């Protein structure tokens, strides 16, 4: 690579970030030259995400022995191990060229992961992929030892060849050998299948909401939250208290008594003024579900999961005196 004037960032990194499948199947590029920590001189060449929600540090070297890239990558993995989902969204928004496009970045990440909402599974581990034209025995010995200790670290050998005045890159995973990792891959796929199956089953759970003696039965979680908020407004709960407990992305509030396209246009304009994109698919926008209070109109998110349920307890706590609300799983839905 050095003989063919390959440079890590300008050549190798540029090529690989456009062909992430060469590095590993089902990888999503979050950022390049990531350095959101105090010592900005230290940069992760490529920071990616896999389908299980694990962060992936990709370290590139064009030297013939790989240098000390495994030690550098370990340091980066440790530094990135505490990254939260919002931080990942921020890094990806900046990588996409617009730090303001937070909602677009979040939607892209969730779409890749196949999640409707951020999950506790995000960032539970960090994988490492080392890419170089060759690896010294010292380096591979260290990698094997780290793998035995439970660290998912891999070595990809990448070699350039001249072919009719074009440069062809050959990429081969040498640690672990692809054949040797088949069992591990099958086990991880089974774990992911079980996780998704559990999440899928949870989505079938329905709830009953009781407000001031009246019960709304057999509600999906999205309808449970909408009915709870609508009932809280009916009871006279101030909008400011609702905004204090509901996450910002869970509701959009605009001035005036609006409906239909007028509300959608106002909501889009407000999100744009705040530096965010507006995705109408993620909110209750029909007139029957738009909520009106204190001379304002707001739409509630239709994206809720089981981890959101503790918010209902907070909602119940802020109800005005005399209002009573409770919820429980619907007996027939299990």
DADASUL-V511364 format. One record per backbone hydrogen bond with DSSP energy under -0.5 kcal/mol. NH is the residue of the N-H (numbers start at 1). CO is the residue of the C=O. If there is no record, write none. Layout:
nh=[NH,NH]
co=[CO,CO]
//
This chain:
nh=[5,6,11,12,13,14,15,16,17,18,18,19,22,23,23,24,27,28,30,30,31,33,33,34,37,40,42,43,44,45,46,47,48,48,49,50,51,53,55,56,57,58,58,59,59,61,69,71,72,73,74,75,76,77,78,79,80,81,83,88,89,90,91,92,93,94,95,96,97,98,101,102,102,105,106,107,108,109,110,111,112,113,114,115,122,123,124,127,128,129,130,131,132,133,134,136,140,141,142,143,144,145,146,147,148,149,150,151,152,153,154,155,156,157,157,158,159,161,163,166,168,168,170,170,171,172,174,174,175,178,180,181,182,185,186,187,188,189,190,191,192,193,194,195,196,197,198,199,200,201,202,203,204,205,207,208,209,210,211,211,212,214,216,217,219,224,225,226,227,228,229,230,231,232,233,234,235,236,237,241,242,243,244,245,245,246,250,251,252,254,256,258,262,263,264,265,266,267,268,269,270,271,272,273,274,275,276,279,280,282,283,284,285,289,290,291,293,296,297,298,299,301,302,304,308,309,311,312,313,314,315,316,317,318,318,319,323,326,328,330,333,334]
co=[2,1,7,7,8,9,11,12,13,14,15,16,19,19,20,20,24,49,28,47,47,44,45,44,35,38,39,41,34,43,58,31,46,56,28,54,26,50,125,48,127,46,56,57,129,131,66,68,68,69,70,71,72,73,74,75,76,77,80,84,85,86,87,88,89,90,91,92,94,93,98,100,275,101,102,103,104,105,106,107,108,109,110,110,119,53,121,55,152,57,154,59,156,63,63,65,136,137,138,139,140,141,142,143,144,145,147,146,150,151,128,175,130,155,172,132,170,168,166,163,161,166,159,168,169,157,155,172,155,173,177,177,179,181,182,183,184,185,186,187,188,189,190,191,192,193,194,195,196,197,198,199,201,202,219,328,216,326,209,214,324,211,209,215,207,220,221,222,223,224,225,226,227,228,229,230,231,233,232,238,238,239,240,241,242,242,247,248,299,297,295,256,259,259,260,261,262,263,264,265,266,267,268,269,270,272,271,277,278,279,280,300,283,286,286,298,296,293,254,291,252,250,282,302,305,306,308,309,309,310,311,312,313,314,315,316,320,210,208,206,330,330]
//
